[in-house]
Amino acid sequence: MDSYFGVIFFLTILGYLGLQQTNACSILPGGFPMCFEEYYGKEVREIDFKREHKIHEFHVNPIDDDNVRLGQQWEESIGHSRDEVECKKYLSENAYKPEYETKMYDYRIHNKKTLDDTPIGIAPVTSLFVITKKEVWHCQSDYDQYLQFTRVLTEMASKEVLGKIFYYDGIEIIDVPIPSQKNEKLNSALVREIKYLHPENNQVLKYEGELVFKKPRDNDDSGIFRLVGSVRSPSLEIDDFQRDVVYNYKVPWSYGINSEHPEDGHIYTDDQKPYGDIGQHDDKAICELTMPSRIYTEKSLPYWNYWDNSDGYYTPNLIKQKEFTEHFIVTKHELWKCTIENKETFFRQELEYIGRKPMNTIEYFDGNYVWEYNINEKSKSVAIRSVHYFKEDDLTINYRYYGMVKLINPNRRQQGLMEFLKDKFHSYRGE
């Protein structure tokens, strides 16, 4: 009996640790750790084809219905396990074709039929997911000219609450909590699909050999997300301390997102202006991950306004915290407890979220890093990484902290946004 409870306790701890690792991953540029591994400059076998022609199952939420199927079953096997192909990324924005999108079957509507009695379960994946990454690679052997294929990578975040996801080989799924104050905790799904296609007919292929990925040149800007606004130079790191936020103005930054279709989308304005200061410019704070019970809750979400002109003139509407997930998909949340040289204590919150709706203009204060992306063929929305500071007694009032921080997490090395911005800043300066 003791051994039984020991096993249960061990599995519970593993599940808890897995949840914490899931909570910490990022899908935005410069984030760390990334939710899905990148293989630049590596030799890998990335798809496990052991369960041939079997469909897999992932439980996103304890719901009987609302199930979908993702991916495609491979049709032809090429090459051998001893083979090696070199893969080069297409950098053109048009490399990813509409037919490359992940195939989805929506079981919620599969019992319905069209007038000609055709099942309509097949649905565009964008009806339930926001695509967050698209890549197309050409892979070819140096020794066999006939061994070549197109590698397609697609990453997505679910817009709706799903029950189960059935999927074929090449699919990876991570669940992320949806912020809520309710007892029933629900999850979003982050999905990556990798598939190999015949270069002529797009037939799905099975290849079990190695792939060698050539790292794209430094100015590869073929990703989904494009940084909004001018790049502000981050400070240099000193003894693993870094300055998270560069405060330039006490007024918000303002940028047009849908310049070609300004009528499509709302104006969003940041309603969480910093109201005070913490510490001094030369202060150094040690920050540790903390308070798992207070992350992924509605109370931790930032305040935004959206401006509606349905009456012919713009009027602001405060997005209540319980309404936040109607406008944004939260993909990452961390809370850090920081101490300045064993004296003042405060909290650092890092939050990542993706817009669900088209956006016209965005206004935001320092502490938010904003990317725009195409939410559909004609409209754009944004993805945001926010770093905010709060006092211990109130996590709703945003403060300015001008000092430096050192993030302590034994499960990962310190890397991320500052490193990304430094690379961007140097590339803009032509260094």
JODA-V460833 format. One line per field, one symbol per residue. ss: DSSP state (2 for helix, 1 for strand, 0 for the rest). psi: psi as a letter, one per 40 degrees, with the letter a starting at -180 (. if undefined). A space follows every 10 residues. Layout:
# JODA-V460833
ss->???
psi->???
This chain:
# JODA-V460833
ss->0222222222 2222222222 2220010000 0001000000 0011000000 0000011110 0000000111 0000011000 0001111110 0000000222 0001110000 0010000010 0110222011 1111111111 0000000111 1111111100 0001111000 1111111000 0000001111 1111111000 0001110001 1110000000 0000011000 0000000100 1100000000 0011110000 0000011111 0000001100 0001111110 0222000222 0001111100 0000111110 2222222111 1111111111 0001111111 1111100011 1111000111 1111000001 1111111111 1001111111 1001111100 0000002222 2222222220 0
psi->dddddddddd dddddddddd dddeiieihe ihiidhiieh eihihehhfd ghfiiihhhd ighdafiihi aihidihiai deihihhhhh eidedhidee ihhhhhedee eiiidefhif dhihdedeih hehhihihhi ieeheegiih hhhhiihhei hicihhiiie hihhihihhi eidhhiiihh hhhhihihed efhhihheai hhhhhiidfh feidhhhhii hhhiiiihfe iihdhhhdie iiihhhdgdd gdehiihhhh fghheaihai deihhhhihi gdeeifidee iihiiihhfd eeihhihhhi deededdihh eihihhhihh ffchhiihhh hhihheiihd ihhiiiehhh iiihdadeii aiihhhhiii ideheehhih heaiihhhhe eiihibdddd ddddddddef .
